[in-house]
């Protein structure tokens, strides 16, 4: 019965337009006309003012206008963003046809904002627009790549090189400890969630705008505080049909400089031999006999096989290809855009692959002067061949570093040598090459997104727009592990196993928007009121099987034992919102918005929250006293303040549930139930209060633009999973505690010039963000994440979120005397790490008491720089980005520099402590023990500062004069992506972030990043 | 005028939004029952009680780590290729346990989660309708028995422990609890068990066999009194078990035979069933030698843990002719790497139809334990009486051993300790028995003697890997475990066990 309600719900306001359409108004002494651009297409929304009066109107959807004048004739002033202002004489009763000339200045652009658009010169919030022209040659398997290095305050990290993988995006720092910190993505007005997923073709995108401050994002209420990414897809341009065909092909490789160097077979045997001998030397204080070393290590020089497992797992020259066709056209009434694309990226790891088919149809049409409609439909099918698991020591990438190098990839008969190591005191791993090729792990994700709207203009200044958005996502996953694949320390044969999963999601939303636009005299006002409702439901079905008759029939029907389950979850929200933008005399700008939103995720007692925001701007350059400063085309000061929310918590986090825990009585099943979590009926969204101050400047005929920004965002009611004493029955509990501040500066500048036939542009941005935990109002004032041997992150007042925490390593103990004169470390022997006694009690306790902050995972600043130019038919561009002044905890080295001798180790291990005479390089411990080596400590900290030359592209454009050729233009280009990395960081990817959230800055190895060289061609017909 | 229209519109919108929104934002997990709707009727309460029993399975699966491994009964099948365990399970064998031991942490969490569910069900039961007093009493009796059992284990591990007998009113109350003196913990345990003795039936009807009985409550209470050295109370309590109809099986091995679950000797077992999804046990997969593949489990794809391996010390402790040796210890497996015998616990090795799913129950209290406790309590009151010999010899006779007589109190004490060791071997009582029957100083000497022997001549060869200096060095404070580090991180006011 509840469902009926919710299904009808989004349509609650569609009746409203009827109410308005019956209202009418009269007019008298008039001039009428139509406004067109240079191509003859109608221009909507141009301002028409009678010179010398305050009377003004706007052109309608077909470019038509009617204005009343005093007397027989008058002069009309016609202005529109993006066009040069014109004055036109007109006489009463006449009909004018007026052609406006386009103005190239960026200042006159319209920018996309939440639920609407705004003239850039009137923007009072912090909004960044990605320069898609600069990234047109980049091989894009996921559209989040397009944001890289584009906007200050927007951190884009490629934490994994998985084909088709989404990039990690944060706007203005990590604003949350326990709820998500990814921005909200809104595609063509439809909030699709905090991820864009894989089902989206970057070539369909016309515009990406990032909303950063509160006045821009508060209109998205409880989902606004992590920033909002607005994506607008392409639509038909006025004019003749344009067919665009493009294709590109590339190859991917890992440059050898970015590979980690491990010991080879002989070196590893030597390492093992040394371990055995050093232990006897130390513990038994005698010189060992060679026969005490196990035979396999006794004569390292006789080791014949040496396999570089990491290299063996790589797919050299992995191809990347992209094909895209689009057709756009527009006449006066109907604009349409059709596209089809296919992207295929084979992974740099063997047998991994991503491909995506996409089709799109966007069509907008005007039914008459008052009614227009539009429809956008996009369908995608993404297919992935996944590696079973890549992140961390125990999975493919980590294991390929630490697996025994003395085993071969294949047996002499060509079959795989299945079980690597697993004898002579070395960990056993599955042959990673065999795991990659023989484990079947596939996912298919099909998605359809559709938006439809109808817009009705009435009473000259009013518009009512009703839109309905829907998303269907079908995700199926299947994995089959054959019986001959070993486990970790588990030689084959084992039970074959299969895991199948189907996840189906449907999400719909409906928006009802009423806008009022008017210009009268020096006043321009834009009012929006709206209502939105959104509902998402996901159903899951999963099944697993083991005990297969053979490995040839990887289907559940062949499994002797099966498990299965089904589930369902969802959320809903609804909100009422409004906004007023007001401009006075083109100088004083004001904006205010308000949203009241309710969410199913929040506690009974706190279902609704309010999100207000206000802002103001002053265009100093338009003041009379500035009229003499001709080089300055725009100077604007602006400020905003508002409240936004973050609802990224589990769907039912406020409620407590029973879960099954059955038992057996008298050999029969009896149903048992236990409590699965604690409830919190007061659970609500995080609230961020954000202040933003900015200055926008344009000079030298808009050749130079510059923006500087200061912001201060304080997030209250932070959602946190608070660790609970286990005596409560549970180990954590979700609550609103804690307060975090993110503040910083952002600078962006762009310079564009043309010297004779050479065009040049350069654009750069710098972001400086500082985050600080202000309070954790829980029973304990600090939050520790991670573990004793895997690296800790601590969040506590006064420190940044997730500061890296551990023992401060002072060096290695040189000898027993060194141990004796140092604070007591129970069980320490020469060669283990000497730690700092933080609590000055002369004992290093084997827990967190002597741990201190040992690293900061947040950069002091990040930057992006792009530059380009064109000369005759040639063009080139370069994109650089980087981060400076931060630390990474390289937790993988607890394995790749594990001194137990159970793993292969880094080449650097040769510098380890052997004895007092050979103390090594002072940061690598002895092989004689494990204690006081692998605990979270500063030995594993490295600076992550780096600079990427992310992309270099050159292109040649050919515009044939001869009409013999079928095409209008052809562009050929070559592009290199992930080109050069400059860093002292010893890992392969300083953007790695294996755990994320409040566990930032840990490197446990992930899917490696490839360098890609691409060649492409674009035809325009 | 237009402004007024807009205002009116805005108000209309707002009002409609509110009226439209009814129920729209109330969503609950459709796959689970909310706790608010549960604990309402007898069926739900029975399910809640069953749920608490269910949590015991998780506890029994890992209990050998804390109850058997530190003792002289078991050691490990040393894996030179996996040193990652050094600071985990191996620490319990080598006496290098520290507060960061993950096994200790998960054990602590499991115990208190189980206690929470018992407390919560006890509290919610008061508000349920349609529950007869007798049904309510039986439910309460079972929950209190389980709670007493859990606290008894906890206080053996940690000494002073946090005592919590109510569900928390609000989560932040969890920070107000401190470790309670052990004597107060015992007071609570005794009180729970006395209630359980009164509330619980001697037997259950079909379909309920396996629930805690009056006999179970009496036996556990006897064990508690014995541990507290309240010998008179122990004798009185344990004597009440005798007339309840228990007896020893003729064949010692029957007590562990899945075909003969909950037999005449059984007082309390944790129930498993190989045929029911999610309810199977898998002890032998943990206990079989590492490289034994299918030699012990019967399934060649097995990759057993090699944990809880019987020591040479206990293997040699069986008297000649003791039939329990063959029922308890397997000596027929030789490592394919070293060619040497790796012994294993045979009590839980039974054929099973499906790989990984065994049918073995975990024995908690057996009648022979009661007989031996009774003999011990009597002996500690002064001297071994005829009665005491009767109980001891009854257990010995069943094992094929001759009767004993004419021993001094001290010799009888040692004899009983030995008898308990072999009778109850690998049933998670040895470590507690050692701690109960010895002073801390004696225990330290005893363990270090055992440790020195095991270190010099390990049951399973270490294949050339030398010991660390700290291995097999037992200090007196290690008779109690440290409170898991996480708990002290979360609640810094919590005190650590002295010595750690």
Interface residues (C-beta under 8 A of the other chain):
Chain A: X2 X5 X6 X9 X12 X13 X16 X276 X279 X280 X283 X284 X292 X294 X421 X422 X423 X424 X425 X426 X427 X428 X461 X483 X487 X489 X490 X491 X493 X494 X495 X514 X516 X527 X529 X531 X533 X535 X546 X547 X561 X563 X567 X568 X569 X570 X571 X572 X573 X574 X576 X578 X596 X598 X599 X600 X607 X651 X652 X655 X656 X657 X658 X659 X661 X662 X663 X664 X665 X666 X667 X668 X669 X670 X671 X672 X673 X674 X675 X676 X678 X679 X722 X723 X724 X725 X726 X727 X728 X729 X730 X731 X733 X735 X778 X779 X780 X784 X788 X789 X826 X827 X829 X846 X847 X848 X898 X900 X901 X902 X929 X930 X931
Chain B: X2 X6 X9 X10 X12 X13 X14 X16 X17 X20 X21 X22 X23 X24 X25 X26 X27 X28 X29 X30 X31 X32 X33 X34 X35 X36 X38 X44 X46 X47 X48 X49 X50 X51 X52 X53 X54 X55 X57 X79 X80 X81 X82 X83 X84 X86 X87 X96 X98 X99 X100 X108 X109 X112 X113 X115 X116 X117 X119 X120 X162 X164 X167 X168 X171 X172 X173 X174 X175 X177 X206 X207 X208 X209 X210 X211 X261 X262 X271 X272 X273 X276 X277 X278 X279 X300 X301 X303 X337 X354 X355 X356 X463 X464 X465 X466 X467 X468 X469 X470 X484 X485 X486 X487 X488 X489 X490 X491 X492 X494
